[in-house]
Amino acid sequence: MKNEKMGKMQKAMLLCTVLPTLILGIAIAMLAVYLSRTALEKEVDSSLVANANMLKTILDENYPGAYAMMEDRSQGIVALFKGETELTGKFALIDAVKENSDTEMTVFYKDTRILTTVKTPDGLRAVGTGVNSAIVARVERTTAPLCVRTDIDGELYRACYIPLTNENGEFFGMIGAARSAEDMNRQADAMNAPIWVVTVLGTLMASLISIRYTGGVIAAIKKIHAFLGRMVSGELHGEMDMNVTGREDEIGETGKSIVRMQGAMQVLVERDPLTTLYNRRFGNAKLKHIAERSEKTGEGFAIAMGDIDFFKKVNDTYGHDAGDYVLKTVADELKRMMASRGAAVRWGGEEFLLIFENTKYGPVMHVLEFFLDRIRNAEIFYDGVRIPITMTMGVKEGRSDIDLNEQIKAVDELLYYGKEHGRNQLVLSVDEEETAALKERWAEKDPDEVCETVITFPEEMIDSESLMILLANNMEKNIEGDGSKHTQTDKMSVQTAEAGKDAEEADKEAAYEAADEKESNDE
């Protein structure tokens, strides 16, 4: 087993250290070879251009005058003249230049070799053979030397050409100097041999050092890789191995930085930046996870949607900074309420989605009524001014067999029904019979979990006066049911009624006077 583990570790080391080192060494060697070949090619080009210019100078000094060509097409005679001297068949000068420079020399008339040291495969001079017309065209267009790779009778050469002109200054031909590419390759290989030797020895030495000293690093890198893989797959709550974060070197610092990055990603991916509640995207994922778990385990869950009443008036009256402060205060209350119960999500603007997991429907009502009561009585001060707020909520029992988007839409409709019918309340249903049936079901399960303060409304709209009468009647019924004392539910009903009255009295307050008067007129 030990040998098998060591073999795997050795393989990991080879893959993670030796192979990259080898690749790097080969890349460096290839770059060095490329640079050396480039430098050699430039050196050869410079030498070829110098030899071509030298032959041109020798011809000018020995044979003054302009180049000219005499042709007798009827007899197939072609004669090259330089001034008064015919150069056709005079190979002594170019042979001498070749002997001294080890370079093939050629004098062209346009694209045809007239004087040349180049030999054909059968050993004859390649007089009368041609050169690539593209080369001639490029040389004719410019006065600068042209250096290219070219094929001469099946053999690859590096050749440089300089233009020749006649007495009218027109393009006449070229002088070419060429060197065999095979000779250049042999010279380059001799230059590059030490580079390959150093590369191989350096790679072997680096590999041995890496294999000996990077065992722990390889193990740590694997653990970091696994941790990052879990993060990429969406697991942002895992823990980094202590063998990584406990290291006192760059690997350890990297691990700690990744852990900090994980925390930052959690905030960016999951949290709303203002309230630090979960954001909408994570809320959808959380709800899906809870619904799937409910389907497997049978655990109940509930969905609620809440909205701060008249929040626009808070922004308009006290400013957006005050509005942000109110949002954060409400968010803090939501966090406290939802601790160990589920997730609170900022759904958008002043709207919040609450997901209760592993719970019955009845206790959720109790918790939400208690929360709304806390919001009604909250002491929210900004710049020394108290900002009274209330909230409206809609809630439904979660179902794992119904599309979650449809369930969210249904809860959202309950929320807006409550906002259109007086606000500052918890809405279970817009149908009284359905509400009664659900309450009866709660009572059968656990009477202590029934929340009698859930107020539902008929389909028709209700004005503010009718709303207050309905609240008062609800309070009286609770009192008649138990004259000796108020239950916790009765107290909530009283607080609900008082909150409704406070909403009317708020019309007299300077901060809300204009806004509330307009809202009352609209309703």
TILUM-800763 format. One record per residue (C-alpha): residue in three letters; x, y, z. Coordinates in pm, 1 decimal. Example, Ala and Ser with C-alpha at 12.3 -4.5 7.8 and 13.67 -1.06 7.14 Angstrom:
2
   torkol          u          v          w
      Ala     1230.0     -450.0      780.0
      Ser     1367.0     -106.0      714.0
//
This chain:
523
   torkol          u          v          w
      Met        0.0        0.0        0.0
      Lys      282.0      234.5       87.8
      Asn      457.2      168.6     -240.0
      Glu      130.4      222.9     -428.7
      Lys       74.8      558.4     -256.1
      Met      431.9      663.8     -322.1
      Gly      388.8      570.2     -685.6
      Lys       80.0      787.2     -713.8
      Met      256.5     1074.9     -541.0
      Gln      555.8     1039.1     -768.7
      Lys      324.1     1041.4    -1068.5
      Ala      152.6     1353.4     -937.7
      Met      489.5     1520.4     -885.7
      Leu      605.1     1430.7    -1234.4
      Leu      287.7     1566.3    -1385.6
      Cys      280.8     1880.9    -1171.7
      Thr      649.7     1969.5    -1166.7
      Val      871.7     1772.7    -1405.3
      Leu      643.6     1794.8    -1706.7
      Pro      593.8     2172.8    -1681.6
      Thr      967.0     2212.1    -1622.7
      Leu     1043.0     1998.4    -1926.9
      Ile      792.8     2189.9    -2138.6
      Leu      939.1     2517.8    -2017.9
      Gly     1291.2     2396.6    -2094.7
      Ile     1191.9     2285.6    -2444.0
      Ala     1012.5     2614.7    -2502.6
      Ile     1319.4     2811.2    -2391.3
      Ala     1546.2     2596.3    -2608.1
      Met     1319.1     2637.7    -2909.3
      Leu     1309.9     3011.3    -2853.3
      Ala     1687.8     3018.7    -2827.2
      Val     1717.5     2811.0    -3144.5
      Tyr     1474.7     3038.5    -3323.9
      Leu     1664.0     3347.5    -3214.5
      Ser     1998.4     3196.2    -3310.7
      Arg     1865.3     3091.6    -3653.1
      Thr     1717.1     3436.8    -3702.3
      Ala     2048.2     3596.8    -3611.0
      Leu     2234.8     3356.8    -3841.6
      Glu     1993.3     3431.6    -4124.7
      Lys     2041.4     3804.7    -4079.6
      Glu     2416.2     3756.0    -4075.9
      Val     2401.3     3543.9    -4392.9
      Asp     2173.0     3799.7    -4563.2
      Ser     2415.3     4075.9    -4479.7
      Ser     2703.1     3869.2    -4619.2
      Leu     2510.3     3785.3    -4938.2
      Val     2417.8     4147.8    -5001.3
      Ala     2780.8     4248.0    -4945.2
      Asn     2899.5     3982.9    -5194.5
      Ala     2644.7     4094.2    -5454.5
      Asn     2753.1     4457.5    -5416.0
      Met     3116.8     4348.5    -5432.7
      Leu     3058.5     4171.2    -5767.3
      Lys     2871.4     4475.3    -5898.9
      Thr     3159.7     4700.9    -5795.2
      Ile     3417.5     4470.3    -5955.8
      Leu     3221.4     4465.5    -6281.9
      Asp     3186.3     4845.9    -6278.3
      Glu     3558.7     4893.0    -6217.4
      Asn     3674.4     4641.3    -6475.9
      Tyr     3415.4     4714.5    -6742.7
      Pro     3302.2     5077.0    -6746.0
      Gly     2974.2     5161.5    -6912.2
      Ala     2610.9     5062.4    -6895.7
      Tyr     2462.0     4716.7    -6923.6
      Ala     2308.9     4621.6    -7254.8
      Met     2177.6     4307.5    -7418.3
      Met     2219.7     4215.3    -7783.9
      Glu     1973.4     3956.8    -7912.2
      Asp     1949.0     3785.1    -8251.0
      Arg     1629.6     3589.9    -8221.7
      Ser     1662.0     3444.4    -8572.5
      Gln     1985.8     3272.9    -8478.5
      Gly     1904.9     3237.5    -8107.0
      Ile     2210.0     3442.9    -8004.5
      Val     2207.7     3642.4    -7680.2
      Ala     2500.8     3860.1    -7577.0
      Leu     2550.5     4058.9    -7255.1
      Phe     2752.5     4380.8    -7281.9
      Lys     2896.8     4610.0    -7018.4
      Gly     2991.8     4925.4    -7200.9
      Glu     3190.1     4812.3    -7503.8
      Thr     3284.9     4476.3    -7352.1
      Glu     3086.0     4158.4    -7404.7
      Leu     3058.5     3963.7    -7078.9
      Thr     2890.2     3656.5    -7221.5
      Gly     3091.4     3347.8    -7126.4
      Lys     3338.1     3541.7    -6907.1
      Phe     3309.4     3352.3    -6577.5
      Ala     3648.0     3435.5    -6427.9
      Leu     3528.8     3724.9    -6211.1
      Ile     3224.5     3555.1    -6063.4
      Asp     3421.7     3232.0    -6010.4
      Ala     3681.5     3428.2    -5816.3
      Val     3410.2     3588.5    -5598.9
      Lys     3259.3     3246.9    -5526.3
      Glu     3594.6     3102.4    -5433.9
      Asn     3667.5     3382.8    -5190.3
      Ser     3317.3     3402.6    -5033.3
      Asp     3184.4     3045.1    -5068.6
      Thr     2874.3     3198.8    -5230.0
      Glu     2696.6     3115.8    -5556.2
      Met     2700.4     3428.6    -5778.9
      Thr     2474.5     3508.7    -6076.7
      Val     2426.0     3797.6    -6321.1
      Phe     2067.2     3808.1    -6456.5
      Tyr     1921.3     3972.5    -6757.6
      Lys     1570.8     4028.8    -6626.2
      Asp     1479.5     3676.2    -6507.3
      Thr     1742.5     3480.3    -6704.8
      Arg     2084.2     3369.3    -6579.2
      Ile     2359.4     3495.7    -6811.8
      Leu     2667.7     3455.3    -6591.3
      Thr     2642.8     3211.5    -6297.9
      Thr     2838.7     2977.2    -6076.2
      Val     2530.2     2766.1    -6009.9
      Lys     2557.6     2413.8    -6154.4
      Thr     2281.1     2189.6    -6281.8
      Pro     2255.9     1827.8    -6154.5
      Asp     2459.0     1713.2    -6454.6
      Gly     2743.4     1950.3    -6362.8
      Leu     2686.5     2219.8    -6623.8
      Arg     2648.1     2590.0    -6553.0
      Ala     2281.6     2688.1    -6520.7
      Val     2312.5     2955.9    -6792.7
      Gly     1981.1     3037.4    -6955.9
      Thr     1773.1     2908.9    -6665.8
      Gly     1523.3     3140.1    -6502.9
      Val     1435.2     3268.0    -6159.1
      Asn     1089.4     3305.7    -6003.6
      Ser      911.4     3592.3    -6179.5
      Ala      770.7     3715.9    -5845.4
      Ile     1126.3     3778.8    -5727.6
      Val     1205.4     3978.6    -6040.8
      Ala      888.3     4183.6    -5998.7
      Arg      973.5     4268.3    -5635.5
      Val     1331.6     4365.9    -5718.5
      Glu     1210.8     4578.7    -6010.4
      Arg      975.2     4774.1    -5781.4
      Thr     1244.0     4872.2    -5529.9
      Thr     1606.8     4971.7    -5517.6
      Ala     1664.0     4794.2    -5186.8
      Pro     1819.0     4444.4    -5177.3
      Leu     1572.7     4155.6    -5159.1
      Cys     1655.5     3843.5    -4955.7
      Val     1436.6     3533.4    -4982.7
      Arg     1438.2     3155.8    -4965.3
      Thr     1426.6     3016.3    -5317.8
      Asp     1453.5     2687.8    -5499.5
      Ile     1734.4     2651.8    -5754.6
      Asp     1719.7     2332.9    -5959.7
      Gly     1551.2     2143.5    -5675.9
      Glu     1783.7     2263.9    -5400.3
      Leu     1680.9     2522.2    -5136.9
      Tyr     1894.5     2835.9    -5114.7
      Arg     1900.6     3159.7    -4922.6
      Ala     1947.2     3426.1    -5190.9
      Cys     1981.2     3805.2    -5200.6
      Tyr     1931.2     4016.5    -5514.4
      Ile     2028.6     4371.8    -5606.6
      Pro     1895.3     4547.5    -5920.3
      Leu     2093.9     4645.0    -6233.2
      Thr     1992.9     4932.0    -6465.2
      Asn     2072.0     5020.2    -6826.9
      Glu     2193.9     5353.6    -6962.1
      Asn     1840.8     5496.5    -6939.5
      Gly     1814.4     5410.5    -6572.0
      Glu     1557.5     5141.0    -6645.2
      Phe     1553.9     4798.9    -6480.8
      Phe     1790.0     4568.6    -6668.9
      Gly     1848.8     4269.6    -6449.7
      Met     1992.2     4158.9    -6116.7
      Ile     2299.7     4032.7    -5943.0
      Gly     2220.8     3745.1    -5713.2
      Ala     2421.4     3588.1    -5431.2
      Ala     2300.3     3259.3    -5282.6
      Arg     2402.5     3014.2    -5015.8
      Ser     2277.0     2658.8    -4971.5
      Ala     2012.8     2621.7    -4697.4
      Glu     2164.6     2285.7    -4608.0
      Asp     2496.9     2453.3    -4528.5
      Met     2314.6     2709.1    -4316.0
      Asn     2131.3     2432.9    -4126.2
      Arg     2456.6     2255.5    -4047.2
      Gln     2603.7     2578.5    -3916.3
      Ala     2290.6     2647.9    -3709.9
      Asp     2291.3     2295.6    -3562.8
      Ala     2651.1     2339.1    -3454.1
      Met     2558.1     2667.7    -3284.8
      Asn     2247.5     2521.6    -3113.0
      Ala     2400.8     2200.4    -2979.6
      Pro     2523.4     2363.1    -2654.0
      Ile     2176.8     2513.6    -2601.3
      Trp     2012.6     2169.0    -2609.7
      Val     2275.8     2019.9    -2378.7
      Val     2225.6     2295.7    -2120.7
      Thr     1846.2     2264.6    -2151.9
      Val     1847.8     1889.3    -2091.7
      Leu     2086.3     1909.8    -1796.4
      Gly     1896.1     2203.3    -1645.8
      Thr     1562.7     2024.6    -1684.2
      Leu     1695.4     1710.1    -1517.0
      Met     1839.5     1907.8    -1227.7
      Ala     1521.0     2110.3    -1179.9
      Ser     1314.4     1791.1    -1192.7
      Leu     1523.6     1622.7     -925.3
      Ile     1498.1     1926.2     -699.5
      Ser     1123.3     1949.5     -756.1
      Ile     1064.9     1580.1     -682.2
      Arg     1262.9     1604.4     -359.9
      Tyr     1127.7     1926.2     -212.9
      Thr      772.3     1975.8     -343.6
      Gly      587.3     1676.2     -202.8
      Gly      405.0     1885.9       53.7
      Val      340.8     2159.6     -198.7
      Ile      181.9     1911.6     -438.7
      Ala      -45.1     1779.7     -164.6
      Ala     -145.8     2132.6      -65.1
      Ile     -210.9     2229.7     -426.2
      Lys     -436.8     1926.5     -465.5
      Lys     -634.9     2030.3     -160.7
      Ile     -663.7     2385.9     -286.8
      His     -771.3     2251.9     -624.9
      Ala    -1039.4     2036.6     -463.4
      Phe    -1158.5     2332.1     -255.2
      Leu    -1182.2     2553.8     -562.8
      Gly    -1362.9     2277.5     -748.6
      Arg    -1626.6     2269.7     -476.6
      Met    -1657.5     2647.2     -496.1
      Val    -1703.6     2634.4     -873.8
      Ser    -1979.1     2374.7     -830.5
      Gly    -2161.4     2617.6     -599.6
      Glu    -2049.5     2491.1     -256.9
      Leu    -1951.4     2816.8      -91.0
      His    -1971.9     2697.3      268.3
      Gly    -1696.5     2434.6      274.9
      Glu    -1382.2     2455.6      487.6
      Met    -1022.6     2464.4      369.0
      Asp     -799.6     2185.2      497.8
      Met     -595.0     2292.7      800.0
      Asn     -283.7     2144.0      638.4
      Val     -310.8     2422.8      381.7
      Thr     -407.8     2720.3      597.5
      Gly     -158.3     2610.5      864.7
      Arg      141.8     2641.4      632.1
      Glu      371.9     2936.7      692.5
      Asp      463.0     2996.3      329.8
      Glu      315.7     3126.2        5.7
      Ile       95.8     2817.5      -34.5
      Gly      -52.7     2877.7      308.9
      Glu     -111.4     3244.1      229.6
      Thr     -275.6     3142.1      -95.3
      Gly     -506.6     2908.6       92.2
      Lys     -599.0     3181.1      340.0
      Ser     -661.6     3424.5       55.7
      Ile     -890.3     3172.3     -112.5
      Val    -1083.0     3130.9      211.4
      Arg    -1124.0     3509.3      227.9
      Met    -1228.5     3506.0     -135.7
      Gln    -1482.3     3237.4      -53.2
      Gly    -1634.7     3464.9      210.6
      Ala    -1641.9     3756.3      -31.7
      Met    -1804.2     3535.6     -296.5
      Gln    -2067.9     3427.7      -48.4
      Val    -2156.5     3791.5       10.6
      Leu    -2148.7     3878.9     -360.0
      Val    -2340.0     3573.8     -475.7
      Glu    -2584.5     3527.6     -190.4
      Arg    -2629.6     3859.8      -13.3
      Asp    -2795.1     4191.8      -85.8
      Pro    -2525.5     4460.6      -38.3
      Leu    -2746.7     4705.7      155.2
      Thr    -2933.6     4480.0      397.2
      Thr    -2700.5     4173.9      389.6
      Leu    -3013.4     3959.6      355.2
      Tyr    -3005.7     3686.9       94.3
      Asn    -3054.2     3822.3     -257.3
      Arg    -3325.0     3714.7     -499.0
      Arg    -3110.6     3470.1     -693.3
      Phe    -3001.6     3284.7     -381.5
      Gly    -3355.9     3305.1     -245.1
      Asn    -3486.1     3115.4     -547.2
      Ala    -3217.1     2850.5     -503.6
      Lys    -3286.3     2824.4     -129.5
      Leu    -3660.9     2785.0     -186.5
      Lys    -3600.8     2514.7     -446.7
      His    -3370.1     2329.2     -206.0
      Ile    -3624.0     2346.0       77.5
      Ala    -3906.8     2230.3     -150.5
      Glu    -3701.6     1934.2     -275.3
      Arg    -3611.4     1836.0       80.4
      Ser    -3976.8     1868.9      183.6
      Glu    -4078.2     1632.1      -94.7
      Lys    -3827.4     1372.0       27.0
      Thr    -3879.3     1405.1      403.9
      Gly    -4237.4     1526.3      428.7
      Glu    -4129.9     1829.1      634.7
      Gly    -4357.5     2127.9      597.3
      Phe    -4256.2     2473.4      480.3
      Ala    -4424.1     2808.8      427.3
      Ile    -4369.7     3112.6      205.2
      Ala    -4439.7     3470.5      306.1
      Met    -4400.9     3797.9      119.8
      Gly    -4376.8     4127.8      307.8
      Asp    -4363.9     4491.6      204.5
      Ile    -4302.0     4814.4      399.9
      Asp    -4612.7     5033.0      385.7
      Phe    -4580.8     5380.4      231.3
      Phe    -4206.4     5334.3      187.6
      Lys    -4197.3     5587.9      -92.4
      Lys    -4324.6     5846.1      156.2
      Val    -4033.3     5767.8      385.0
      Asn    -3791.3     5840.9      102.0
      Asp    -3979.8     6151.4       -6.3
      Thr    -4020.6     6289.0      346.7
      Tyr    -3693.0     6196.2      514.9
      Gly    -3462.2     6126.8      221.2
      His    -3317.7     5815.1       65.4
      Asp    -3052.5     5776.7      335.8
      Ala    -3331.0     5750.9      591.0
      Gly    -3506.9     5500.9      363.0
      Asp    -3191.8     5289.6      349.7
      Tyr    -3169.4     5305.5      729.1
      Val    -3529.8     5184.6      758.9
      Leu    -3458.5     4898.5      518.3
      Lys    -3155.7     4790.4      719.8
      Thr    -3351.3     4812.8     1046.2
      Val    -3631.7     4597.1      908.2
      Ala    -3374.0     4356.6      767.1
      Asp    -3212.3     4322.2     1110.6
      Glu    -3551.3     4236.9     1258.9
      Leu    -3609.5     3982.2      983.5
      Lys    -3273.5     3820.2     1054.6
      Arg    -3357.6     3785.8     1421.4
      Met    -3700.2     3642.4     1343.1
      Met    -3575.0     3394.8     1082.0
      Ala    -3274.4     3273.3     1281.4
      Ser    -3296.8     2889.6     1283.4
      Arg    -3637.6     2913.2     1109.8
      Gly    -3535.4     2955.6      748.0
      Ala    -3419.8     3234.4      516.0
      Ala    -3502.4     3602.6      471.1
      Val    -3459.3     3737.8      118.2
      Arg    -3463.5     4092.8      -13.2
      Trp    -3687.8     4030.3     -309.5
      Gly    -3669.8     4381.0     -451.5
      Gly    -3691.3     4739.3     -323.4
      Glu    -3883.1     4729.0        7.0
      Glu    -4022.8     4379.5      -58.7
      Phe    -3901.5     4071.5      131.9
      Leu    -3952.1     3698.8       81.5
      Leu    -3951.2     3474.1      389.8
      Ile    -3900.5     3098.0      361.4
      Phe    -3989.9     2896.5      671.3
      Glu    -3848.2     2546.5      664.4
      Asn    -3929.9     2233.8      863.4
      Thr    -4230.6     2393.9     1029.0
      Lys    -4610.0     2383.0     1053.4
      Tyr    -4827.6     2653.6      905.8
      Gly    -4987.9     2762.1     1234.8
      Pro    -4668.4     2863.7     1419.6
      Val    -4566.0     3063.8     1113.8
      Met    -4876.3     3280.1     1157.0
      His    -4789.3     3337.5     1520.2
      Val    -4431.2     3432.2     1436.9
      Leu    -4537.6     3672.2     1161.7
      Glu    -4798.9     3844.9     1379.1
      Phe    -4539.8     3888.7     1651.3
      Phe    -4298.1     4031.4     1395.6
      Leu    -4554.2     4276.0     1255.8
      Asp    -4629.2     4389.8     1610.9
      Arg    -4259.4     4454.7     1670.0
      Ile    -4244.7     4660.6     1350.6
      Arg    -4549.3     4866.8     1455.1
      Asn    -4389.9     4947.9     1788.0
      Ala    -4034.3     4984.4     1662.6
      Glu    -3848.8     5298.4     1770.7
      Ile    -3675.1     5396.7     1447.5
      Phe    -3492.4     5727.7     1480.3
      Tyr    -3293.6     5893.5     1204.4
      Asp    -3126.2     6228.4     1266.5
      Gly    -3331.1     6259.8     1586.1
      Val    -3666.9     6209.4     1410.3
      Arg    -3883.4     5903.2     1476.2
      Ile    -3997.7     5727.9     1159.8
      Pro    -4311.6     5517.9     1221.9
      Ile    -4355.0     5224.6      986.0
      Thr    -4587.3     4930.0      937.1
      Met    -4573.8     4628.7      709.5
      Thr    -4816.8     4419.0      509.3
      Met    -4759.8     4048.0      455.9
      Gly    -4910.7     3761.8      262.6
      Val    -4838.8     3400.2      353.8
      Lys    -4920.5     3053.8      220.0
      Glu    -4833.6     2699.7      309.9
      Gly    -4562.9     2565.1       81.1
      Arg    -4634.6     2277.3     -154.9
      Ser    -4361.2     2063.7     -309.8
      Asp    -4597.4     1943.9     -584.7
      Ile    -4675.5     2293.3     -719.6
      Asp    -4448.9     2511.7     -929.5
      Leu    -4254.3     2741.8     -696.6
      Asn    -4293.4     3043.6     -921.9
      Glu    -4669.2     2998.7     -908.0
      Gln    -4656.0     2978.8     -528.5
      Ile    -4449.3     3296.9     -505.9
      Lys    -4692.0     3467.2     -739.5
      Ala    -4984.6     3358.0     -519.5
      Val    -4819.2     3493.4     -204.4
      Asp    -4736.6     3815.7     -385.7
      Glu    -5102.4     3853.1     -482.5
      Leu    -5201.1     3814.0     -117.1
      Leu    -4952.0     4084.9      -24.5
      Tyr    -5090.4     4329.2     -275.8
      Tyr    -5444.6     4241.4     -179.7
      Gly    -5356.5     4342.8      175.6
      Lys    -5196.2     4667.0       55.4
      Glu    -5506.5     4753.7     -144.2
      His    -5732.1     4680.5      152.6
      Gly    -5583.3     4885.5      430.8
      Arg    -5220.7     4769.5      473.8
      Asn    -5062.9     4699.3      815.7
      Gln    -5186.0     4339.4      830.9
      Leu    -5116.2     3974.8      763.4
      Val    -5323.1     3825.7      479.6
      Leu    -5378.6     3453.3      455.2
      Ser    -5642.9     3441.9      185.7
      Val    -5889.7     3667.5        7.6
      Asp    -6157.8     3403.0       58.6
      Glu    -6320.8     3386.9      403.5
      Glu    -6435.4     3024.1      367.1
      Glu    -6086.9     2912.4      277.3
      Thr    -5946.6     3104.7      571.7
      Ala    -6197.5     2949.4      812.3
      Ala    -6120.0     2600.0      684.8
      Leu    -5749.6     2651.5      728.8
      Lys    -5794.9     2789.7     1080.1
      Glu    -6008.6     2490.1     1167.7
      Arg    -5735.9     2260.9     1043.4
      Trp    -5478.8     2438.9     1258.5
      Ala    -5708.1     2414.9     1561.5
      Glu    -5747.2     2040.0     1515.9
      Lys    -5372.1     1994.7     1509.5
      Asp    -5275.3     2226.5     1791.4
      Pro    -5510.1     2494.2     1930.8
      Asp    -5216.5     2684.8     2077.2
      Glu    -5078.4     2736.2     1726.4
      Val    -5390.6     2907.2     1589.3
      Cys    -5346.5     3275.7     1512.7
      Glu    -5691.5     3434.4     1537.2
      Thr    -5565.6     3774.3     1431.9
      Val    -5529.7     3678.6     1067.4
      Ile    -5782.8     3907.6      901.5
      Thr    -5921.7     3828.1      558.9
      Phe    -6135.6     4040.4      334.2
      Pro    -6415.3     3975.7       88.4
      Glu    -6357.8     4033.8     -279.4
      Glu    -6507.4     4386.1     -282.2
      Met    -6300.4     4692.1     -187.7
      Ile    -6337.1     4833.0      167.9
      Asp    -6301.9     5197.6      262.1
      Ser    -6109.0     5316.4      567.9
      Glu    -6419.1     5354.5      789.7
      Ser    -6539.8     5000.9      716.5
      Leu    -6191.1     4872.7      782.9
      Met    -6188.0     5028.3     1132.5
      Ile    -6532.0     4879.7     1208.2
      Leu    -6411.2     4535.6     1100.8
      Leu    -6104.5     4567.3     1321.6
      Ala    -6316.4     4678.9     1619.9
      Asn    -6565.6     4393.7     1571.2
      Asn    -6282.9     4146.6     1559.8
      Met    -6148.2     4286.0     1887.6
      Glu    -6492.9     4269.0     2056.5
      Lys    -6544.3     3908.1     1954.2
      Asn    -6212.9     3811.7     2109.4
      Ile    -6300.5     3993.4     2433.3
      Glu    -6647.4     3827.0     2452.9
      Gly    -6490.7     3486.2     2403.9
      Asp    -6293.2     3522.8     2728.1
      Gly    -6398.8     3803.1     2961.3
      Ser    -6155.6     3714.9     3236.0
      Lys    -5838.3     3780.4     3045.9
      His    -5691.9     3853.1     2705.9
      Thr    -5505.4     3574.6     2536.1
      Gln    -5187.1     3649.7     2347.0
      Thr    -5396.9     3646.9     2028.5
      Asp    -5640.1     3900.9     2177.0
      Lys    -5355.3     4134.8     2257.6
      Met    -5237.0     4113.2     1899.7
      Ser    -5587.1     4198.0     1775.6
      Val    -5598.8     4503.2     2001.9
      Gln    -5259.5     4606.7     1879.5
      Thr    -5377.7     4560.5     1520.8
      Ala    -5677.4     4784.5     1584.7
      Glu    -5467.0     5042.0     1764.2
      Ala    -5221.9     5037.4     1479.8
      Gly    -5507.8     5112.8     1242.1
      Lys    -5612.5     5407.6     1457.2
      Asp    -5255.2     5527.2     1477.5
      Ala    -5246.4     5523.5     1098.5
      Glu    -5536.9     5771.1     1092.4
      Glu    -5385.3     5986.1     1366.3
      Ala    -5063.4     5997.8     1168.0
      Asp    -5248.9     6226.6      923.8
      Lys    -5204.1     6499.8     1182.8
      Glu    -4829.7     6460.7     1199.3
      Ala    -4635.1     6714.7     1001.3
      Ala    -4413.1     6457.0      830.0
      Tyr    -4694.7     6248.6      683.2
      Glu    -4974.1     6508.9      658.0
      Ala    -4965.6     6579.5      286.6
      Ala    -4878.8     6223.6      180.3
      Asp    -5133.4     6046.2      402.8
      Glu    -5412.3     6290.1      306.1
      Lys    -5352.8     6209.9      -61.1
      Glu    -5343.8     5834.5       12.0
      Ser    -5675.2     5859.3      205.8
      Asn    -5837.0     6047.4      -82.4
      Asp    -5714.4     5785.7     -329.3
      Glu    -5857.5     5502.4     -122.2
//
